[in-house]
């Protein structure tokens, strides 16, 4: 009797195990429904949505500050990023427009400049950015940012 009971128990366990093994895993979420980024802000008012955005915004702040100092010293803004080398913390390496997930755009204007950061893949964690001598950084996650895009940060050096 015990032997018969053990055989039935082993068979039932084998059937249950095989049924569990046949269950398909849950399909992954489509990209538009994927979980939000696990980005942790680096400071209280950090407007970045990802580490890539944080780096792009830090680069923009460095250029904007260097431009302000260059203008103060020379009476005009630099017409090329290479002119900013050795101004504040702007180094020769920073002249390279390839900034990881972003590409730098720089256009000199009379008594002004336009600085853009364009992501290689535009999405909620990789917005495009725009800034000029006014000291405001604009962001847009659907198109290239411009002066009409929402302001995310303002600097008054």
LOBA-962637 format. One record per atom (N, C-alpha, C): residue number from 1; atom name; x, y, z. Coordinates in steps of 0.1 Angstrom, whole numbers, plus 5000, padded with zeros to 4 digits. Example, Ala and Ser with C-alpha at 12.3 -4.5 7.8 and 13.67 -1.06 7.14 Angstrom:
// residues 2
seq=1	atom=N	u=5132	v=4943	w=5078
seq=1	atom=CA	u=5123	v=4955	w=5078
seq=1	atom=C	u=5132	v=4967	w=5078
seq=2	atom=N	u=5128	v=4978	w=5071
seq=2	atom=CA	u=5137	v=4989	w=5071
seq=2	atom=C	u=5129	v=5000	w=5079
This chain:
// residues 157
seq=1	atom=N	u=5008	v=4988	w=5000
seq=1	atom=CA	u=5000	v=5000	w=5000
seq=1	atom=C	u=5009	v=5012	w=5000
seq=2	atom=N	u=5019	v=5013	w=5009
seq=2	atom=CA	u=5028	v=5025	w=5009
seq=2	atom=C	u=5035	v=5026	w=4996
seq=3	atom=N	u=5039	v=5015	w=4990
seq=3	atom=CA	u=5046	v=5015	w=4977
seq=3	atom=C	u=5037	v=5021	w=4966
seq=4	atom=N	u=5024	v=5017	w=4966
seq=4	atom=CA	u=5015	v=5022	w=4956
seq=4	atom=C	u=5013	v=5037	w=4958
seq=5	atom=N	u=5012	v=5042	w=4970
seq=5	atom=CA	u=5010	v=5056	w=4973
seq=5	atom=C	u=5022	v=5064	w=4969
seq=6	atom=N	u=5034	v=5059	w=4971
seq=6	atom=CA	u=5046	v=5066	w=4967
seq=6	atom=C	u=5047	v=5067	w=4952
seq=7	atom=N	u=5043	v=5057	w=4945
seq=7	atom=CA	u=5043	v=5057	w=4930
seq=7	atom=C	u=5034	v=5068	w=4925
seq=8	atom=N	u=5022	v=5068	w=4931
seq=8	atom=CA	u=5012	v=5078	w=4926
seq=8	atom=C	u=5017	v=5092	w=4929
seq=9	atom=N	u=5023	v=5094	w=4941
seq=9	atom=CA	u=5029	v=5107	w=4945
seq=9	atom=C	u=5040	v=5111	w=4935
seq=10	atom=N	u=5049	v=5102	w=4931
seq=10	atom=CA	u=5060	v=5105	w=4922
seq=10	atom=C	u=5054	v=5109	w=4908
seq=11	atom=N	u=5044	v=5102	w=4904
seq=11	atom=CA	u=5038	v=5105	w=4891
seq=11	atom=C	u=5031	v=5118	w=4891
seq=12	atom=N	u=5024	v=5121	w=4901
seq=12	atom=CA	u=5017	v=5134	w=4903
seq=12	atom=C	u=5027	v=5146	w=4903
seq=13	atom=N	u=5038	v=5144	w=4910
seq=13	atom=CA	u=5049	v=5154	w=4911
seq=13	atom=C	u=5055	v=5156	w=4897
seq=14	atom=N	u=5057	v=5145	w=4890
seq=14	atom=CA	u=5063	v=5146	w=4876
seq=14	atom=C	u=5054	v=5154	w=4867
seq=15	atom=N	u=5041	v=5151	w=4868
seq=15	atom=CA	u=5032	v=5158	w=4859
seq=15	atom=C	u=5031	v=5172	w=4862
seq=16	atom=N	u=5031	v=5176	w=4875
seq=16	atom=CA	u=5030	v=5190	w=4879
seq=16	atom=C	u=5042	v=5197	w=4875
seq=17	atom=N	u=5054	v=5191	w=4877
seq=17	atom=CA	u=5067	v=5197	w=4873
seq=17	atom=C	u=5067	v=5200	w=4858
seq=18	atom=N	u=5063	v=5190	w=4850
seq=18	atom=CA	u=5063	v=5192	w=4835
seq=18	atom=C	u=5053	v=5203	w=4831
seq=19	atom=N	u=5042	v=5204	w=4838
seq=19	atom=CA	u=5032	v=5214	w=4835
seq=19	atom=C	u=5038	v=5228	w=4838
seq=20	atom=N	u=5044	v=5230	w=4849
seq=20	atom=CA	u=5050	v=5242	w=4853
seq=20	atom=C	u=5061	v=5246	w=4843
seq=21	atom=N	u=5069	v=5237	w=4838
seq=21	atom=CA	u=5080	v=5240	w=4829
seq=21	atom=C	u=5075	v=5244	w=4816
seq=22	atom=N	u=5062	v=5240	w=4812
seq=22	atom=CA	u=5057	v=5244	w=4799
seq=22	atom=C	u=5051	v=5258	w=4799
seq=23	atom=N	u=5049	v=5264	w=4810
seq=23	atom=CA	u=5043	v=5278	w=4811
seq=23	atom=C	u=5053	v=5287	w=4804
seq=24	atom=N	u=5048	v=5295	w=4795
seq=24	atom=CA	u=5056	v=5305	w=4788
seq=24	atom=C	u=5059	v=5317	w=4797
seq=25	atom=N	u=5071	v=5322	w=4797
seq=25	atom=CA	u=5074	v=5334	w=4805
seq=25	atom=C	u=5066	v=5346	w=4799
seq=26	atom=N	u=5064	v=5356	w=4807
seq=26	atom=CA	u=5057	v=5368	w=4803
seq=26	atom=C	u=5065	v=5375	w=4792
seq=27	atom=N	u=5059	v=5380	w=4782
seq=27	atom=CA	u=5066	v=5387	w=4771
seq=27	atom=C	u=5072	v=5400	w=4776
seq=28	atom=N	u=5083	v=5404	w=4771
seq=28	atom=CA	u=5089	v=5417	w=4775
seq=28	atom=C	u=5079	v=5429	w=4771
seq=29	atom=N	u=5080	v=5440	w=4778
seq=29	atom=CA	u=5072	v=5451	w=4775
seq=29	atom=C	u=5077	v=5457	w=4762
seq=30	atom=N	u=5067	v=5462	w=4754
seq=30	atom=CA	u=5072	v=5470	w=4742
seq=30	atom=C	u=5079	v=5482	w=4746
seq=31	atom=N	u=5088	v=5488	w=4737
seq=31	atom=CA	u=5096	v=5499	w=4741
seq=31	atom=C	u=5088	v=5511	w=4747
seq=32	atom=N	u=5076	v=5514	w=4741
seq=32	atom=CA	u=5069	v=5525	w=4746
seq=32	atom=C	u=5063	v=5523	w=4759
seq=33	atom=N	u=5062	v=5510	w=4764
seq=33	atom=CA	u=5057	v=5508	w=4777
seq=33	atom=C	u=5068	v=5503	w=4787
seq=34	atom=N	u=5080	v=5505	w=4783
seq=34	atom=CA	u=5091	v=5500	w=4792
seq=34	atom=C	u=5092	v=5509	w=4804
seq=35	atom=N	u=5098	v=5503	w=4815
seq=35	atom=CA	u=5098	v=5510	w=4828
seq=35	atom=C	u=5107	v=5523	w=4826
seq=36	atom=N	u=5103	v=5533	w=4834
seq=36	atom=CA	u=5111	v=5546	w=4833
seq=36	atom=C	u=5125	v=5544	w=4838
seq=37	atom=N	u=5134	v=5553	w=4834
seq=37	atom=CA	u=5148	v=5552	w=4837
seq=37	atom=C	u=5150	v=5553	w=4853
seq=38	atom=N	u=5160	v=5547	w=4857
seq=38	atom=CA	u=5163	v=5547	w=4872
seq=38	atom=C	u=5173	v=5558	w=4875
seq=39	atom=N	u=5172	v=5569	w=4868
seq=39	atom=CA	u=5181	v=5580	w=4870
seq=39	atom=C	u=5179	v=5587	w=4884
seq=40	atom=N	u=5190	v=5589	w=4891
seq=40	atom=CA	u=5189	v=5596	w=4904
seq=40	atom=C	u=5195	v=5610	w=4902
seq=41	atom=N	u=5187	v=5620	w=4905
seq=41	atom=CA	u=5192	v=5634	w=4904
seq=41	atom=C	u=5205	v=5636	w=4911
seq=42	atom=N	u=5214	v=5643	w=4906
seq=42	atom=CA	u=5228	v=5646	w=4912
seq=42	atom=C	u=5227	v=5657	w=4922
seq=43	atom=N	u=5217	v=5666	w=4921
seq=43	atom=CA	u=5216	v=5677	w=4930
seq=43	atom=C	u=5201	v=5681	w=4931
seq=44	atom=N	u=5198	v=5689	w=4940
seq=44	atom=CA	u=5184	v=5693	w=4943
seq=44	atom=C	u=5175	v=5696	w=4931
seq=45	atom=N	u=5180	v=5706	w=4923
seq=45	atom=CA	u=5172	v=5710	w=4911
seq=45	atom=C	u=5177	v=5705	w=4898
seq=46	atom=N	u=5183	v=5693	w=4898
seq=46	atom=CA	u=5188	v=5687	w=4886
seq=46	atom=C	u=5177	v=5684	w=4876
seq=47	atom=N	u=5178	v=5691	w=4864
seq=47	atom=CA	u=5167	v=5689	w=4854
seq=47	atom=C	u=5169	v=5677	w=4845
seq=48	atom=N	u=5180	v=5670	w=4846
seq=48	atom=CA	u=5183	v=5659	w=4837
seq=48	atom=C	u=5174	v=5647	w=4839
seq=49	atom=N	u=5172	v=5639	w=4829
seq=49	atom=CA	u=5164	v=5627	w=4830
seq=49	atom=C	u=5172	v=5614	w=4829
seq=50	atom=N	u=5185	v=5616	w=4827
seq=50	atom=CA	u=5194	v=5604	w=4826
seq=50	atom=C	u=5209	v=5609	w=4828
seq=51	atom=N	u=5218	v=5600	w=4829
seq=51	atom=CA	u=5232	v=5603	w=4831
seq=51	atom=C	u=5237	v=5610	w=4818
seq=52	atom=N	u=5232	v=5606	w=4806
seq=52	atom=CA	u=5236	v=5612	w=4794
seq=52	atom=C	u=5232	v=5627	w=4793
seq=53	atom=N	u=5220	v=5629	w=4798
seq=53	atom=CA	u=5215	v=5643	w=4798
seq=53	atom=C	u=5223	v=5651	w=4808
seq=54	atom=N	u=5226	v=5645	w=4819
seq=54	atom=CA	u=5234	v=5652	w=4830
seq=54	atom=C	u=5247	v=5657	w=4824
seq=55	atom=N	u=5254	v=5648	w=4816
seq=55	atom=CA	u=5267	v=5651	w=4810
seq=55	atom=C	u=5265	v=5662	w=4800
seq=56	atom=N	u=5255	v=5661	w=4791
seq=56	atom=CA	u=5253	v=5671	w=4781
seq=56	atom=C	u=5250	v=5685	w=4787
seq=57	atom=N	u=5242	v=5685	w=4798
seq=57	atom=CA	u=5239	v=5698	w=4804
seq=57	atom=C	u=5252	v=5704	w=4811
seq=58	atom=N	u=5260	v=5695	w=4817
seq=58	atom=CA	u=5272	v=5700	w=4823
seq=58	atom=C	u=5282	v=5706	w=4813
seq=59	atom=N	u=5282	v=5700	w=4801
seq=59	atom=CA	u=5290	v=5705	w=4790
seq=59	atom=C	u=5285	v=5719	w=4786
seq=60	atom=N	u=5272	v=5720	w=4784
seq=60	atom=CA	u=5266	v=5733	w=4780
seq=60	atom=C	u=5269	v=5744	w=4791
seq=61	atom=N	u=5268	v=5740	w=4803
seq=61	atom=CA	u=5272	v=5750	w=4814
seq=61	atom=C	u=5286	v=5754	w=4813
seq=62	atom=N	u=5295	v=5745	w=4810
seq=62	atom=CA	u=5309	v=5748	w=4808
seq=62	atom=C	u=5312	v=5758	w=4796
seq=63	atom=N	u=5305	v=5755	w=4785
seq=63	atom=CA	u=5307	v=5764	w=4773
seq=63	atom=C	u=5301	v=5778	w=4776
seq=64	atom=N	u=5289	v=5778	w=4782
seq=64	atom=CA	u=5282	v=5791	w=4785
seq=64	atom=C	u=5291	v=5799	w=4795
seq=65	atom=N	u=5297	v=5793	w=4805
seq=65	atom=CA	u=5305	v=5800	w=4814
seq=65	atom=C	u=5318	v=5805	w=4807
seq=66	atom=N	u=5324	v=5796	w=4799
seq=66	atom=CA	u=5336	v=5800	w=4792
seq=66	atom=C	u=5333	v=5812	w=4782
seq=67	atom=N	u=5321	v=5812	w=4776
seq=67	atom=CA	u=5318	v=5822	w=4767
seq=67	atom=C	u=5316	v=5835	w=4774
seq=68	atom=N	u=5310	v=5835	w=4786
seq=68	atom=CA	u=5308	v=5847	w=4794
seq=68	atom=C	u=5321	v=5853	w=4798
seq=69	atom=N	u=5331	v=5845	w=4802
seq=69	atom=CA	u=5344	v=5849	w=4806
seq=69	atom=C	u=5352	v=5855	w=4794
seq=70	atom=N	u=5351	v=5848	w=4783
seq=70	atom=CA	u=5357	v=5852	w=4770
seq=70	atom=C	u=5352	v=5866	w=4766
seq=71	atom=N	u=5339	v=5867	w=4767
seq=71	atom=CA	u=5333	v=5880	w=4763
seq=71	atom=C	u=5337	v=5891	w=4772
seq=72	atom=N	u=5338	v=5888	w=4785
seq=72	atom=CA	u=5342	v=5898	w=4795
seq=72	atom=C	u=5356	v=5903	w=4792
seq=73	atom=N	u=5365	v=5894	w=4788
seq=73	atom=CA	u=5379	v=5897	w=4786
seq=73	atom=C	u=5381	v=5903	w=4772
seq=74	atom=N	u=5374	v=5899	w=4762
seq=74	atom=CA	u=5377	v=5903	w=4748
seq=74	atom=C	u=5367	v=5912	w=4742
seq=75	atom=N	u=5356	v=5914	w=4749
seq=75	atom=CA	u=5346	v=5923	w=4743
seq=75	atom=C	u=5337	v=5917	w=4733
seq=76	atom=N	u=5338	v=5904	w=4730
seq=76	atom=CA	u=5329	v=5897	w=4721
seq=76	atom=C	u=5330	v=5882	w=4724
seq=77	atom=N	u=5320	v=5875	w=4719
seq=77	atom=CA	u=5320	v=5860	w=4722
seq=77	atom=C	u=5329	v=5853	w=4712
seq=78	atom=N	u=5334	v=5841	w=4716
seq=78	atom=CA	u=5342	v=5833	w=4707
seq=78	atom=C	u=5334	v=5829	w=4695
seq=79	atom=N	u=5341	v=5829	w=4684
seq=79	atom=CA	u=5335	v=5825	w=4671
seq=79	atom=C	u=5337	v=5810	w=4668
seq=80	atom=N	u=5345	v=5803	w=4676
seq=80	atom=CA	u=5347	v=5789	w=4675
seq=80	atom=C	u=5350	v=5783	w=4689
seq=81	atom=N	u=5346	v=5771	w=4691
seq=81	atom=CA	u=5349	v=5764	w=4704
seq=81	atom=C	u=5364	v=5764	w=4707
seq=82	atom=N	u=5372	v=5763	w=4697
seq=82	atom=CA	u=5387	v=5762	w=4699
seq=82	atom=C	u=5392	v=5775	w=4706
seq=83	atom=N	u=5385	v=5786	w=4704
seq=83	atom=CA	u=5389	v=5799	w=4710
seq=83	atom=C	u=5387	v=5798	w=4725
seq=84	atom=N	u=5379	v=5789	w=4730
seq=84	atom=CA	u=5375	v=5789	w=4744
seq=84	atom=C	u=5385	v=5780	w=4752
seq=85	atom=N	u=5394	v=5773	w=4745
seq=85	atom=CA	u=5404	v=5765	w=4752
seq=85	atom=C	u=5412	v=5773	w=4762
seq=86	atom=N	u=5414	v=5768	w=4774
seq=86	atom=CA	u=5421	v=5775	w=4785
seq=86	atom=C	u=5413	v=5786	w=4791
seq=87	atom=N	u=5400	v=5788	w=4788
seq=87	atom=CA	u=5391	v=5797	w=4794
seq=87	atom=C	u=5383	v=5790	w=4805
seq=88	atom=N	u=5386	v=5793	w=4817
seq=88	atom=CA	u=5380	v=5786	w=4829
seq=88	atom=C	u=5384	v=5771	w=4828
seq=89	atom=N	u=5374	v=5762	w=4827
seq=89	atom=CA	u=5377	v=5748	w=4827
seq=89	atom=C	u=5376	v=5742	w=4813
seq=90	atom=N	u=5375	v=5750	w=4803
seq=90	atom=CA	u=5373	v=5744	w=4789
seq=90	atom=C	u=5387	v=5739	w=4784
seq=91	atom=N	u=5387	v=5727	w=4781
seq=91	atom=CA	u=5400	v=5720	w=4776
seq=91	atom=C	u=5399	v=5717	w=4761
seq=92	atom=N	u=5411	v=5714	w=4756
seq=92	atom=CA	u=5412	v=5711	w=4741
seq=92	atom=C	u=5403	v=5699	w=4738
seq=93	atom=N	u=5402	v=5689	w=4747
seq=93	atom=CA	u=5394	v=5678	w=4744
seq=93	atom=C	u=5379	v=5681	w=4743
seq=94	atom=N	u=5375	v=5692	w=4749
seq=94	atom=CA	u=5361	v=5696	w=4748
seq=94	atom=C	u=5357	v=5703	w=4735
seq=95	atom=N	u=5367	v=5705	w=4726
seq=95	atom=CA	u=5364	v=5711	w=4713
seq=95	atom=C	u=5357	v=5700	w=4704
seq=96	atom=N	u=5360	v=5687	w=4707
seq=96	atom=CA	u=5354	v=5676	w=4699
seq=96	atom=C	u=5339	v=5677	w=4700
seq=97	atom=N	u=5331	v=5677	w=4689
seq=97	atom=CA	u=5317	v=5678	w=4690
seq=97	atom=C	u=5310	v=5665	w=4693
seq=98	atom=N	u=5317	v=5654	w=4693
seq=98	atom=CA	u=5311	v=5641	w=4697
seq=98	atom=C	u=5312	v=5640	w=4712
seq=99	atom=N	u=5300	v=5641	w=4719
seq=99	atom=CA	u=5300	v=5640	w=4734
seq=99	atom=C	u=5292	v=5628	w=4738
seq=100	atom=N	u=5296	v=5616	w=4734
seq=100	atom=CA	u=5289	v=5604	w=4738
seq=100	atom=C	u=5276	v=5602	w=4731
seq=101	atom=N	u=5265	v=5603	w=4738
seq=101	atom=CA	u=5252	v=5602	w=4732
seq=101	atom=C	u=5247	v=5614	w=4725
seq=102	atom=N	u=5255	v=5625	w=4726
seq=102	atom=CA	u=5251	v=5638	w=4720
seq=102	atom=C	u=5262	v=5643	w=4710
seq=103	atom=N	u=5257	v=5652	w=4702
seq=103	atom=CA	u=5266	v=5659	w=4692
seq=103	atom=C	u=5264	v=5674	w=4695
seq=104	atom=N	u=5275	v=5681	w=4696
seq=104	atom=CA	u=5275	v=5696	w=4699
seq=104	atom=C	u=5273	v=5704	w=4686
seq=105	atom=N	u=5264	v=5714	w=4686
seq=105	atom=CA	u=5263	v=5723	w=4675
seq=105	atom=C	u=5266	v=5737	w=4681
seq=106	atom=N	u=5275	v=5744	w=4673
seq=106	atom=CA	u=5279	v=5757	w=4678
seq=106	atom=C	u=5278	v=5767	w=4666
seq=107	atom=N	u=5271	v=5778	w=4667
seq=107	atom=CA	u=5270	v=5788	w=4657
seq=107	atom=C	u=5272	v=5801	w=4663
seq=108	atom=N	u=5283	v=5808	w=4658
seq=108	atom=CA	u=5285	v=5822	w=4663
seq=108	atom=C	u=5276	v=5831	w=4656
seq=109	atom=N	u=5272	v=5841	w=4663
seq=109	atom=CA	u=5263	v=5852	w=4658
seq=109	atom=C	u=5269	v=5865	w=4663
seq=110	atom=N	u=5265	v=5876	w=4656
seq=110	atom=CA	u=5270	v=5889	w=4661
seq=110	atom=C	u=5265	v=5892	w=4675
seq=111	atom=N	u=5274	v=5894	w=4684
seq=111	atom=CA	u=5271	v=5896	w=4698
seq=111	atom=C	u=5263	v=5885	w=4705
seq=112	atom=N	u=5264	v=5873	w=4700
seq=112	atom=CA	u=5257	v=5862	w=4706
seq=112	atom=C	u=5263	v=5849	w=4700
seq=113	atom=N	u=5257	v=5838	w=4704
seq=113	atom=CA	u=5261	v=5824	w=4699
seq=113	atom=C	u=5249	v=5815	w=4702
seq=114	atom=N	u=5249	v=5804	w=4694
seq=114	atom=CA	u=5239	v=5794	w=4697
seq=114	atom=C	u=5246	v=5781	w=4699
seq=115	atom=N	u=5243	v=5775	w=4710
seq=115	atom=CA	u=5248	v=5762	w=4714
seq=115	atom=C	u=5237	v=5751	w=4715
seq=116	atom=N	u=5239	v=5740	w=4707
seq=116	atom=CA	u=5229	v=5730	w=4708
seq=116	atom=C	u=5235	v=5716	w=4711
seq=117	atom=N	u=5227	v=5708	w=4718
seq=117	atom=CA	u=5232	v=5694	w=4720
seq=117	atom=C	u=5221	v=5686	w=4715
seq=118	atom=N	u=5224	v=5678	w=4704
seq=118	atom=CA	u=5215	v=5669	w=4697
seq=118	atom=C	u=5218	v=5655	w=4701
seq=119	atom=N	u=5208	v=5648	w=4706
seq=119	atom=CA	u=5210	v=5634	w=4709
seq=119	atom=C	u=5211	v=5625	w=4697
seq=120	atom=N	u=5218	v=5614	w=4698
seq=120	atom=CA	u=5219	v=5605	w=4686
seq=120	atom=C	u=5206	v=5598	w=4685
seq=121	atom=N	u=5199	v=5596	w=4696
seq=121	atom=CA	u=5185	v=5590	w=4696
seq=121	atom=C	u=5176	v=5598	w=4705
seq=122	atom=N	u=5167	v=5605	w=4699
seq=122	atom=CA	u=5158	v=5614	w=4706
seq=122	atom=C	u=5147	v=5606	w=4713
seq=123	atom=N	u=5146	v=5607	w=4727
seq=123	atom=CA	u=5136	v=5601	w=4734
seq=123	atom=C	u=5134	v=5608	w=4748
seq=124	atom=N	u=5126	v=5603	w=4757
seq=124	atom=CA	u=5124	v=5610	w=4770
seq=124	atom=C	u=5136	v=5611	w=4778
seq=125	atom=N	u=5146	v=5602	w=4777
seq=125	atom=CA	u=5158	v=5602	w=4784
seq=125	atom=C	u=5170	v=5609	w=4777
seq=126	atom=N	u=5167	v=5613	w=4765
seq=126	atom=CA	u=5177	v=5620	w=4756
seq=126	atom=C	u=5170	v=5631	w=4749
seq=127	atom=N	u=5167	v=5642	w=4756
seq=127	atom=CA	u=5161	v=5654	w=4750
seq=127	atom=C	u=5172	v=5662	w=4742
seq=128	atom=N	u=5167	v=5670	w=4733
seq=128	atom=CA	u=5177	v=5680	w=4727
seq=128	atom=C	u=5177	v=5693	w=4735
seq=129	atom=N	u=5188	v=5700	w=4734
seq=129	atom=CA	u=5190	v=5712	w=4742
seq=129	atom=C	u=5194	v=5724	w=4734
seq=130	atom=N	u=5191	v=5736	w=4738
seq=130	atom=CA	u=5194	v=5748	w=4731
seq=130	atom=C	u=5198	v=5759	w=4741
seq=131	atom=N	u=5208	v=5766	w=4739
seq=131	atom=CA	u=5212	v=5777	w=4747
seq=131	atom=C	u=5219	v=5788	w=4739
seq=132	atom=N	u=5218	v=5800	w=4744
seq=132	atom=CA	u=5226	v=5812	w=4738
seq=132	atom=C	u=5231	v=5821	w=4749
seq=133	atom=N	u=5235	v=5832	w=4746
seq=133	atom=CA	u=5242	v=5842	w=4755
seq=133	atom=C	u=5232	v=5847	w=4766
seq=134	atom=N	u=5219	v=5845	w=4764
seq=134	atom=CA	u=5209	v=5849	w=4774
seq=134	atom=C	u=5210	v=5841	w=4787
seq=135	atom=N	u=5216	v=5829	w=4786
seq=135	atom=CA	u=5218	v=5821	w=4798
seq=135	atom=C	u=5207	v=5811	w=4801
seq=136	atom=N	u=5198	v=5809	w=4792
seq=136	atom=CA	u=5187	v=5800	w=4794
seq=136	atom=C	u=5190	v=5787	w=4786
seq=137	atom=N	u=5187	v=5776	w=4792
seq=137	atom=CA	u=5188	v=5763	w=4785
seq=137	atom=C	u=5174	v=5758	w=4783
seq=138	atom=N	u=5171	v=5755	w=4770
seq=138	atom=CA	u=5158	v=5751	w=4766
seq=138	atom=C	u=5159	v=5736	w=4762
seq=139	atom=N	u=5148	v=5728	w=4764
seq=139	atom=CA	u=5148	v=5714	w=4761
seq=139	atom=C	u=5136	v=5710	w=4754
seq=140	atom=N	u=5137	v=5699	w=4746
seq=140	atom=CA	u=5126	v=5694	w=4738
seq=140	atom=C	u=5128	v=5679	w=4736
seq=141	atom=N	u=5118	v=5671	w=4738
seq=141	atom=CA	u=5120	v=5656	w=4736
seq=141	atom=C	u=5113	v=5652	w=4724
seq=142	atom=N	u=5107	v=5660	w=4716
seq=142	atom=CA	u=5101	v=5656	w=4703
seq=142	atom=C	u=5108	v=5661	w=4691
seq=143	atom=N	u=5116	v=5672	w=4692
seq=143	atom=CA	u=5123	v=5678	w=4680
seq=143	atom=C	u=5135	v=5685	w=4685
seq=144	atom=N	u=5142	v=5691	w=4676
seq=144	atom=CA	u=5154	v=5698	w=4679
seq=144	atom=C	u=5150	v=5710	w=4687
seq=145	atom=N	u=5156	v=5712	w=4699
seq=145	atom=CA	u=5153	v=5724	w=4707
seq=145	atom=C	u=5157	v=5737	w=4701
seq=146	atom=N	u=5149	v=5747	w=4704
seq=146	atom=CA	u=5152	v=5761	w=4699
seq=146	atom=C	u=5148	v=5771	w=4709
seq=147	atom=N	u=5148	v=5784	w=4706
seq=147	atom=CA	u=5145	v=5794	w=4716
seq=147	atom=C	u=5131	v=5794	w=4720
seq=148	atom=N	u=5122	v=5787	w=4713
seq=148	atom=CA	u=5108	v=5786	w=4717
seq=148	atom=C	u=5105	v=5774	w=4726
seq=149	atom=N	u=5115	v=5765	w=4727
seq=149	atom=CA	u=5113	v=5753	w=4736
seq=149	atom=C	u=5112	v=5757	w=4750
seq=150	atom=N	u=5106	v=5748	w=4759
seq=150	atom=CA	u=5106	v=5751	w=4773
seq=150	atom=C	u=5119	v=5753	w=4779
seq=151	atom=N	u=5120	v=5763	w=4788
seq=151	atom=CA	u=5133	v=5766	w=4795
seq=151	atom=C	u=5133	v=5757	w=4807
seq=152	atom=N	u=5145	v=5750	w=4809
seq=152	atom=CA	u=5146	v=5741	w=4820
seq=152	atom=C	u=5156	v=5746	w=4831
seq=153	atom=N	u=5164	v=5756	w=4826
seq=153	atom=CA	u=5175	v=5761	w=4835
seq=153	atom=C	u=5178	v=5776	w=4831
seq=154	atom=N	u=5181	v=5784	w=4840
seq=154	atom=CA	u=5185	v=5798	w=4837
seq=154	atom=C	u=5197	v=5801	w=4846
seq=155	atom=N	u=5207	v=5807	w=4839
seq=155	atom=CA	u=5220	v=5811	w=4846
seq=155	atom=C	u=5222	v=5826	w=4845
seq=156	atom=N	u=5225	v=5832	w=4856
seq=156	atom=CA	u=5229	v=5846	w=4857
seq=156	atom=C	u=5243	v=5846	w=4863
seq=157	atom=N	u=5253	v=5845	w=4854
seq=157	atom=CA	u=5266	v=5845	w=4859
seq=157	atom=C	u=5270	v=5858	w=4865
